Amino acid sequence: MGGDGMSSAILSRVRGGGAAAAALLALPAVFVAVSLALRQAGGAFWEWHIVDPSYFYLFDSVHIARFTSPGQSFHPGTPVQILGALALRLAYPLSSGAELAARVFDDPEAHLRLLSNVLLGLNAVALLIAGAAVRAHQGSLALALLMQAGPFLSMVILKNAYHVRPESLLIATALALSVLVLAAGRTWSRDGDARKLAIAFGAVAGFGVATKLTAAPVFLLPLFLLGGARGIAVYAVAAAAAFVVFTAPALPNFGRVLDFTIAVLSRSGAYGGGSEFVIDTAAYPRAVLSVASRPIVHLQIVFGAAALAIAAWRRRRGLAVPVFELRALAGLTLAIALQVLAVAKQPTANYMVPAYMLAPLSVILFIRFVAGLGLGDAGLRRRAAVAVAVLLAAVAAAQTFAVRRQYVELAGKRAEAQRVDNGRFAACARVYFFPASSASFALFLGNWWTGSRQGEAVARRVPANDLWFEQNIMDLRDARGSRDLGRVLAGAPCVFLRGGHPDPIGAFLARHAPGVAFARSCSTREETVLTRGVDCTGRLMPKN
């Protein structure tokens, strides 16, 4: 009988473990499925709403795979480029650098899907590991699932997940930071473990900042958990070392990146522009409120503020508070607040992805903080934790409707981009300006922003009558260099121009072709289309 009872207990544990494992696999699988569905809805990577910066990262992945430096390092984004280079090398292990580049540029879309799949797979594995780690550390499947629900708490995260860009890699980075914070709660008082954690925190921070400089504020959180100057020093050294390692291929670009970073930090406008010092005092307060207004942001700040207020009240009465959870919540609140202040200089939701991904950590820490106050019995605290986790899971489930809206929106953008078929205008000089739905424009743009090293490769893969307008230098170009607008207009039976930002090219045309009229009747909701000598079906019109 005793043996039968023991066998039953073992079988029960195995079944329970199997059920938990299946549960932990569910959300990563849903994450991949949703991301692939959104990618399919959005269409080709060369469409106007996604071309920047996906093609930059494809070109620089090729450069690193050929053991040359990347051309675009302003994010810096080097870990994304390294990951892309590794994927390409594994895809073509026996190819020379030139052969690899030829394969990639012969079918850039297929290779962007490959890089997208790699990023999705990495994030799915990170979700699985994070869930398993939380269950192991916290003993709660509900909290583990809450941690895995992070990407579903904001559509901004899911919209970026399948792109070949830094934000997609920051999903896994934020999960790693969250797991380390919870691990620190078990070991932070032991010196040996504290040093190991400081090194681990530093590695994640260096990797995260190398991926996107705008993620830097969230890595202030570990400073509250490292127990003094020695731990902070170890963390700083480890972070600096990791940053150098993960940006090593971009070392030749450090001077330009430093100049750009100083300009961004010191000027008020986007990308280091603007006339005011640091911030635009008129617009900045509104931008701060806008960035902080999302519930996924201000709820984290509310949790931290509530914990600090409760701690102050209890300490005045001589009552104990959970020190680790309080410090972690204080650090997280400060990190999120600084992230808001940093992003508000150029308020773009994408830049908040790492902060959004820390929302589950904030909830778990607050649950632990409340549990540590000793209010109620263990059963009550456990039920409260489950209730909060279920509530957050319900919020994530409600994102089903948001996912559907996003799918419809992306499908609409794809349909709108395809409403004008560039192929109809094959007889014309086709000029694309940023951002344009054009496979040629994507190659032009990717090559330009990564150092113009693939001009000949691009020239062989785009029609000779395809040109592009670079708005930053106000220049009409092809794959090899500048082109004269007058000669282009004189030598073509018709002209077709397409893109999303018409003002710069409008000024260029007004200056260099003041007497030439263009029709706008072929434009879409998202892109301006200018034509001369041709109608919207591509039929040539008689010249006046």
N, C-alpha and C positions, 0 to 999 in steps of 0.2 A: 504493500500500500504506500509506504514511504517513497519507494522508487517511482510508483505511478504518480504520486503528487509532485515529485521533483521533475519528472518528465513533463507533466502538464505545465508546470511553472516555466520550464525552459521553452516549451512550444509557444506558450503565451508571449514570452519575451521576444522570441523570434518573429512571431506574427506581428506583434506590436512594432518591432523594429522595421519589419518589411513595410508595414503600413506607413510608418513615419518616412521611410526612404522614398516611398511612392509619392507621398505628399510633398516632400522636398524637391522632387523632380518636376512637379506639376507647373509651378510658376516659371521656372526657367524655360520649360517647353512652350508655355503660352507666350512668354516674352519673345522667343525666336519666331513663333508663328505670326504674332501680331506685327513684328518688325518686317518680316518678309511680305506680309500682306500690304503694309503701308508702302514698302519699296515698289511692289508691283503696281500699286495704284498711282504712285508718283511718276512712273515712266522712266525714261532714260536719264542717266546722270548728266547728259549734255543739255537737258532742258533748263530754261532760264532760272528756275527757282532752286536748283541744286548744283549747278555747274561750279559755283564758288563755295568751298575750296576743293571739291572732290578731285578735279583734274590736276590741281597743284600737287596734291598728295600722290597721285598716280605717277606724275613725272618725276617727283623727287624719290619715290620708291625705286624707280628705274635707276636714277642716278646713284643711290646708295648701293643698289644691287650690282652696279658696275664699279663700285669702290671709288666713287667720286662724291664730293660734298653736295648736299642739297642746295637748291637755289633760293628757297623760301623758308626762312627760319624766324619769322617775326612772331609766331605763336608761342614758343618755338615749334612745337609739334614734332620734334625729332623722333620720339618713341613711336608715333604713328608711321612715320616714314621708315623707321627701322623694321617695324613689324611688317609693313608692306614689302620691303626688300626681302625679308626672310621668306615671306609667302611666295614671292616670285621666284626666288632661288630654289625653293622646294618644288615649285611647279616645273621648273626647267633646270634640273641639277647638272645636266651635261652641256648646256648651251653656253656659248661665250657671251660676254656682255653685249656685244653688237647683236647677236642672234636673239638674246632675251629682249632687248629693246625693240627689235623688229617685230617679234611676236606680240608684244604688248601694244605697240602702236598700230598694228594691223587690225586689232580688235580691242580698243580701249574699254569699251563697255563691258565685255566679258571679264576683263581683268579687274575692273572696278567692282563688279559683282563678287569676284573672288576675294578681294580685300574686305569688302563689306561682310561677306560670310565669315571671314576670319575674326573680325571685330565682334560680330554677333556671337560666334562660338565662344570667344574669350569671355564676353560678358555673361553668357549663359553658365559657363563653368564657374565664374566668380559668384554668381547668384547661388549656385548649388553649394559651393564651399562656404559662403557666408551663412546660408541657412543651416548647414550642418554644424558650423562653428558656434552659432548662437544657441542651437539646441544643446550642444555639448556643454557650453559654458553656463547657460541659464536654466537648462533642464526643462525647457518649455517649447513645445512644437508651435504653439500659437505665436510666441515672440519670434521664432525662427521664420515663420511664414510672413510675419510683419516685416522683418528685415528684407525678405525677398520681394515684398510688394513695392519697394522703393520706386522702381521704374514706372509703376502704374499710377503713382500718386500725382503725376503731372504729365500732360501730353507733350510738354516741351522735351522731356527726357525721351519719350518714345519717338518723337519726330526726328530727334538727332541720332537715335540708336543705330540706324542702318546706314548713316552717312559715313563717308571716309573722311573723317575730320576729328580734331582733338576731343570734342565733347563726347563722342561715342566711347573713347577710351577712358574718359573720366568717370564713367559709370563704374567700371571695375575698380578704379583707383579709390573712389569714395567708399565702395564696399570694403576694400582692404583697410582703409582708415577706420571704418566703423568696427570691424572685427578686432583690430588692435586695441581700440579704446575699451571694448568689453573685456578683452584679455587682460588689459592693464588693471582692471578692477579686481582681478584675482591675485595679481602678483606685484602690484606697484610698491608695496612696503618692503620687498626683499631686494637688496642692493644688486645682487647678481642678475636677477631677472629684470630689474629696472634698467640696467645697462643694455641688456639684450633688446628690451622694448624700445629704448631710445634709438638704438641702431635701426631697428625695424621701422619705427616711425620715420626716421630720417630717410631711409630708403624709399618709403612710400611718398614722402614729401618731395624729395628730389625728383622722383619719377613724375609726380603730379605737376610740379611747376615746369619741368621740361616739356610736359605735354601741353600745358596752357598756363601762361603767366597769370592770367586773371583768376586762376584757382588758388593762388598763393594765400589769401586770407584764411581759408579753411584749415590750413596747416599751422595756424597759431594754436589750435586746440591742444596738441600734445604738450605745449609749454606748461599747461596747468596740471599735468599729470606726471611730470618727470622728477618731482621731489627735490628740486634745488638746482644750484648753479652747475654742479657736475653733470647731472642728467641733461640739462639744457645744452651744455657745451658739447656733450656727446651727440645729442640730437642735431645741433647745428653743423658739426663737422660731417656727420653721416649724410645729412641732407645736401650739403655742398658737394660732397664726393659723389653722391648719386646723381646730382644734377650734371656734374661734369661728365660722368660716364654716359648718361643717357642723351647728352647733347654732343658727344665727341665728334660724330660725323660732321656737325655743323660748325666746328671750331673756326674755319676760315671766315665765317659770317659774323663772328661775335662782335666785331667793331660796329658793323651796321646795325645789328640787333640792339646793342647798347645805346647807340644814338637814337634809334627809334623808341626804345623803352623810356629814355629820359624825356623825349619829346611828348610821349603819351602821358607820362606822369606830371609833367610841368605845364602842359597846355590844356585848355578847357574843351577843345573840340575832339571829334573823332579822329583816331589815328595820328594824334599829335598836332592837329590843326587847332583853329580857334585863336581869338585875339586876346583872351583873358588868361591870367595866371591860374593854373590848376583847375578851377571850375568856372562855369558860367553862373554867376550869382543869381541871375534871373531865372534860369531854367533848372538849375540843380536841385533846389528843394522839391519841386514838383516831380522831378525824375526819381528822387529818393523815395517819395511817397508811392510812386507808381511801382517801383521795383519791390518795395516792402509790402505792397497791398495784397499780394497773393497769399491765400491762407497757408500754403505750404511753407511760406517764409515767416509770417508774423506769428503763427502758432508755435514755431520753435522758439521765437523770442519770448512769447508768453510763458512757455514752460520754464525757461531759464529765469525769467523775472519772478515767477511764482515760487520757484525753489529758493531763490535768494531771499524773498520776502518771508517765507515760512522759516527759513534758517535764522534770519535776524530775530524774528518773533520768539522762536524757541530758545535762542541763546540768551536773550534778555531774561528769560525765566530759568536759566540754568539747565535746560534740556538738551540732550544730545541730538546731533544731526548726522546723517550719512555723509562723511567727509568726501569720499571719492566721488560719489554721484554729484554732490554739490559742486565740486571743483570742475568735473567734466561738463556739467550743464552751464556753469559760468563761462568756461572756455568756449563751449559750442555757441553760446549766445553771442559772445564777443566776436567770434569768427564769422558768424552769419551776419551780424550787424556791419562788420567791416567789409564783408563781401558785397552787401547792399550798397555801401558808400562808394566802393570801388567801381562797381558796375554802373552806378548812376551817372558816372561821367560820360558813358556811352551806353544808355539803357537798352540792352539787348538781352532777351530772355535766355538765349543760348548760354550766355556767360554764367548763368546761375545754376547750371546743371549740377555741379558738385555740391552746392548748398541744398538744392532740392533733394539730392540723394541721401543727405544726412538726416532727413526728417524721421525715418524709422528709428535711427539711433537716439534722437532727441526724445521720442516717445518711450523707448525702452529705458533710457536713463531716468526719466521722470517717474516711470512705474517703479523702478528700483529705489528711487529716492523716497517716494511715498511709502513703499514697503519697509524701508529702513527706519521710518519714524515709529514703527511698532504699533500702529493703529489697527485695532482688530486682531483677530487670530489669523493663523497661517492660511486657513481655508478661505477666509474672507479676502485676504490679500491675493491669493491665487485666483479666485473668481474675478476679482477686480482687474487683474492683469489680463485674464482671458477676455473679459468684456471689452477692455480698451483695444486689445489686439483685434477682436472680432469687428469692432466699430471701424477701425482703420482698414481692415480687410474689406468691409462693406463699401467704404469710400473708394478703395481700389477697384472693387467690382463695378461700382457705378461708372468707372471710367470706360466701361464697355460702350456706353452711349457716346462718350467723347471720342473713343477710337473710331466708332462708326462715322461720326461727323468728320473726323480727320481724314478717314478713308475717302469719303465723298468729296471733301475739299481737294485732296491731292488728285483724285481722279478728274475733278473738274479742271484743275490746273493743267493736267496732261492733255485733256481734250481741247482746252483753249489753245495750248501750245501747238497742237497738231492741226488746228483749224486752218492755219496758213501753211501750205506745203511748199517748202523751199525749192523742191524739185520742179515746180511749175515755172520757176524763174531761171531755169538753167541757161537761157540765152542771154541773161542780163549780167551786168556787173553786180554781184551780191556783196553788200557791205553790212557787217554785223557790228553792233555796238552793245555795250554792257547793260544788262545781262540778256543775251539772245539765245533762243532755242535753235541751236545749230551745232551739228557735230564738228564742223570746221571751226566755228568760233571757240568751242571747248578746247580744241587742240591749240589754236592760236593763243588763247588766254593761258592755258597751262604752261606752254612753252615760255611765254613772256615773263610770267611771274616766277619762274624757276631758273632764270638766267639765260634764256634764249639759246640754249645749247643744242636743241633738237630742231633747229630751223629747217635743215634739209630733209630730215625725216618727216616733218609736218608737211613741207612743200610737196613731197611725193604722194601724200595721202589726202590732199584737199584739191578740189578743182582749181584751175588756174584763174578762174574769174571770181573766186572767193577772196574777199578782203575783210579787214576789221579796223575799227576805229578805237584807238587807245585813249580813253578820256583823260587819264592822268597827265599825259604829255601832249594831248590834242593833236594826234598824228594819225593819218591814214596809212595802213600798213598791209603787207602780205607776210608770208612766212619768212621772207628773206630781208625785209626792211621797209623803208618808207616808200610810199607811192604818191604821185602827183594827182590831185583830184581832177584838175583840168584835163589831163590826158585820159584819165579813166572815163570821164563823162563823154569826151570826144570819141573815144574808141569803142564804146559799147552801144548797141542798139537800144538798150533800156537799162534802167538802174533800179535796184531793189535794196532797200535798207531796212534793218530790223533790229529792235532791242528795247530794253525796258526803261532806260534813262535818256530821253530824247533831248534834254536841254543842252548838254555839252556838244553833241553832234549838230544840233540846230545852230548853235553859235558858230561852229566850225563851217557849216555850209553857208551861213549868212556872210561870213568873212571871205571865204574862198570861192564861192559860187553865188554871188548876190543876185544875179539875174535869172537863176534857175528855179523853176517852181516844181514842187513835189506834191503829189496827192497823198492823203492820209486815209483814204476810204477802206483800205485793207487791214487797218489796225484791229487788234484784239483788246480785250479788257486789260490785259497785263503787259502787252508789248505794242509799241508804236511801229507801224510799217509805213515807210515812205516809198512811193513809186514814181517813176518817170518813164514814159514811153511804153507802158505795159499796164494791162488791167489786172484785176485780182485773180483771174483764172490763168494768168501767164500769157495771154494773147497780146502780141505786139500791137501797139496803136500807131496810127500814122502820125508822123511828125508834122508840127505846124509849119 
